[in-house]
């Protein structure tokens, strides 16, 4: 156990140090190539910000793998898929791409993981039954990867938010793996990525001096999906739900965003200012306070996952239920799904006529 802890610490510390030192260089590169996030009516920041931070996170991941990882066909698929997703993001950070082009990059990376890496959810064990997905295992796995990519991409709206939520995910998976005495590829990737995201947070926590951009948010979503699939190859309902619940806030935010845009008759890829973090800002919370509140909620979900997985499933269920209920109540009180005030105003105007 001590050897495992020392190795995990070394992986985390090295990548933390590398990324923390690389980011100042990345800032200069971003300014030089014009990878700047210009403020507009939808953005929270008020001055142009470099947004190639994801490149620093990715370089930390590569250096960590070269030192601590071992070559394999599975790892080759991860390297190829991650390269495609990061390149797609870098291009978008420099000159915004159409949503369809970004989706194509996401899809290609997911297909490489699924078909070349053969990292597939073939079956699901639930309630004493084994559900074999058969040929549907491949599209289900691709959908899972795409879902994770876009969850992190959509939640990346405030200083330190996406990197912090991802760090909480990596810490939680790392704790579970370490207690179980595991140090497989999923565990190695987890601690490498933990160090990389924490190193980036040194420069990205409010007030941020750099954004991760799509190169970072899409890569984080991609690697989170890969780690979940690697760690839970023999998929049970429990093992599938655990990583999803750790990401409860970005997943719920994505679901609400899709519902909101469908209700309005808008494209589901259309950006807006009604995400969960915007609702806190609308209630006069500062950026930092908003991010810390969302961190806290996510950490509670993470603690529930650890309790459920390692100690007491009943207590885990209770915590999950309470947290989910609180999130749903918050949603009903805000404009996350639909605009309450606008709806009431239209109702009264209609009745006056």
N, C-alpha and C positions, 0 to 999 in steps of 0.2 A: 504493500500500500504506500509506504514512504517513497519508494522509487517512482511509483506512478504520479504521486503528488509533485515530486521534484521535476519530473519530465513535463507535467502539465504547466507548472509554474514557468519553466524555461521557455516553453512554446509561447505562452502568453506574454511574458516579459520581452522576449526578443522581438516579436512582431509589434508589440506596443512601441518599443523604442524605435524600430525602423520606420514605422508609419509616422510617429510624432516628429521625427527628423526629416522625413521626406516631404511632408505637407507644405512647408515654406517654399520648397523648390517647385512643387506643383502649382502653387499660387502664381508664381512668376510665369510658368509655362501657360497657364490658363489666360493670364492677361495678354501674353504675347500672341496667342492664337485666336483671341477674341471669344473665349469660352466664358462669357459673363452673363449673369442672370440680371436682366434689366428690370427695374421696378415697374409695375403697372397697377391698375385698379384691383387686380385679383391677388397681388403679392403683398406680403406682410412687410418685407424689408423696404428701405427707403433709398438705398444707394446700390450701384452696380456691384455684384459680388462674383468672385471666381467660382466656377462650379465644376471643376474636374477632380474634386476630392475623392471620387470613387476610384480614380486611377491610383491614388496613393494606397487605398484599402486593398486594391487588387495586387499591387506590387508587394505589399506586406504578406498577402496570402501566398504569392509565388515564392518569395524568399523563405517563408516558413515551411512551405512544402519541400523545397529543395534541401533544407537542412534536416527536417524531421520526418518527411514522408518517404514512401517506398513506391517505386514504379509498378504499375499494374495496368491491365486493360481498362479496368473501371476508372482509375485515376486519369488515364489518357482521355477518356470521354469527358470527364469533369474539366480537364484543362482545355480541351477543344470547345466544349460548350460554354465555359466561362469566358474564353477569349472572344467568342462570337457575341455574347451578351454585352461584354465590356466595350468592344469596338463599336457596337450599335449605339451604346450609351454615350461614348466619347464623341461620335459624329453628331449625335443629337445635342450634346452639350455645346458644341461649337456652332452648329447650324441646325436648328430644330427640324426634325424629320416629321413626315406625315405619320399619323397613328398606325396606319396600315404597314408602313415600312418597319416601325419599331416592333409591331406584333410579329412580323415575319422573322426578325432576328430572335425574338423570344421563342417562337415556335421551332425554329431550326435548332436552337440550343436544347430545347426540351426533347426534340426527336433524337438528337445525338445521345443524350443521357439514356433515353428509353430503349433505343434500338441498338446502338453501338455499345453502350455501357451495360445494357441488359439489366438496368436497375428498374424493376417493374413490380407493381403491386398485383400479384397473381390471384391472391385470395384474401378473404376477410373472415376471421372467426368472431362470431357474435352470438351471445345467448345460447351457447352450446352447439351452434350450427356453423358449418364451414361453407362460406359462399365463394365459389370459384368463378372468377370473372371471365375466364376463357379468353376469347379474342378481344373482349372489351377491356382487358387489363391494360392494354397499350394506350388506347385513348384516355382511359381514366387516369393513368400515370401522367400523361402529357398534360391533361387538364389540371391535375394537382400542381404540377410545376408552374404552369402558366398562372394559376391562381395565387401561388405564393409570390411570384415575381411582381404581379400587379398590386397585391396587398401592400407590400412595402413601398412600391412606387407611389401609390396614392396617399399613404400616410406621411410621406416626406414633405411636410409643409411648414415646419417650424425648426428653428435652430436646435440641433441635437435630438430631434424626435425619432427619426428612423434609425439612426445609429444607436441611440439609447435603448429602444425597443428590441433591436437586434441583439444588443449586448445582453439584455435580460434573457432573451431566448438562449443564447450561447451559454450563459452562466448556468441556467436551469438544466439544460441538456448535459452540460459538463458535470454538474453535481450528481445527477442521476447516474451517469456513466462511471464516475469515479467511485461512488459508493458501491456500485456493482462490480468494481474491479476491472472494468473494461478499458482497453486502450487500442481499439481498432481504428480503421480509417475515419469513421464518423467522429470518433473522439479527438483524433489528431486534427481534423479540419475544424472541429468546434473550438479548440483552444487557440489554434492559429487565428481563426476569425475573431475570437474574443479579444485577443491582443490588438488586432488590426482595427477593430471598431473603437476600442477604448483609446488607442493612439490617435485616431481621427477625432474623437470627441474632445481631445485637448484643444483643438482648433475650431471645433464646430459647435460646442455648447454655447448658449447665449451669453454674451454677444458673439456670434460666429464671425470668423474672418474668411471662411470658405464654405461652400455647399458641396455635398457629394454629387449632386446632379443625377441624371438618369444612369450614368455609368456606375454610380455607387448603389442607388436604390434597386435597380434591376439586378445587379450582381448579388446584393445581399439577399434578395428574395430567391434568386436562383440557388445560392449555396445553402440557404435555410431549407429549401425543398429537398436538395440532395442529401443533406445531413439527416433529415427526417426519414427519407426513404432508405438510406444506408443503415440507420440505427434500428429500424423497425421492418426488416425484410419479411419476417414471418408476421404479417400484419394481423393483429387482433383489433377489436373495436377499441380496447383500452389504449393500445400502442399508437393507433392512428389518431385518437382524440387528443392525447397528451400534447403533442407538438402544436396541434391546432389551437388548443385552449391557451397555451403560452402566448400565442399570437392573437388572442381574443379581440383586442382593440382594433388592430389593422384589418382583421377579417370582418368584424362587424361594421367598421367604417366603410369597407368596400361594398358590402351587401347593401348598406343604407344608401350609398352613393348610386348604385345601380337602380334601386327602387325609386329614389328621388328623381332620377333622370327619366326613367320610364313613365312615372306619373306625370311629369312635365312634357312628355313627348319629345325629349331631347336624346341625342346620341349618348350612349353610356360612356363614351370616351371624352365628352365635353367637360372641360375643367370648370369648377365653380368655387364658391366660398361658403359652403354649407357642411364641411366636414366636421368631425367631432372636435378637433382642435379649434376650428373657427367659432364654434358655439361657446367655448370657454372664453375666447377673446372677446366675443360679443357681450359677455357678462363682466367685462372690465378686468379680467385676469390678465396679468402681464404674460409675455411670451414664456419667460422662465417659469412662472408659477403654473402656467398651462401644461408645459412639458413635464414638470415635476409631478403634477396631479396624474397625468397619463402614465408616467413611470410607475407611480404608486399603485394604480389600478392594475397595470400589467404585472407588477411584482406580486400582487395578491393572487392573481390568476396563476402565476408561476409557483407560488408557495402551495396553492391548492393542488397543483399538478404533482409537486414533490410529495405532499402528504398522501395523495391518492395513489401514487405509483409505488411509494416505498413503505407506507405505514398503515393508513386507515382509509379504505375506500369510502366508507359511509361519511366520515368527516369531510373527505374531499368532495363528495357529492353536495353536501350541505353548503360548503364554501362556494362551490361553482354556482349553485342555485341562487344564493344571496347576491353574489357579484353580478350574475346575469340579470337578475331582477332589478338591481340598482341601475344597470346600464340601460335597460328597457325603459324604466321610469324617466331617466334622463332624456332619452330619445323622445318620449312622448311630450316632454316639457319644452322641447327645443324645435328648431326648424330643420333638423337633420334629414327627415324624410319628406316633409312638406312644410310650406310656410303658413303657420297658424294665422298670423295677422293678415296676410294677404288673402287667405281663404275667407276669413270672417268679413273683411272689407268687401270682397266681391259678392258675398252672400247678402249683405245689407243693401249694396247698390242695386242688386237684382230685384230685391223686394220693394225698393223705393219706386222702381219703374212700374 
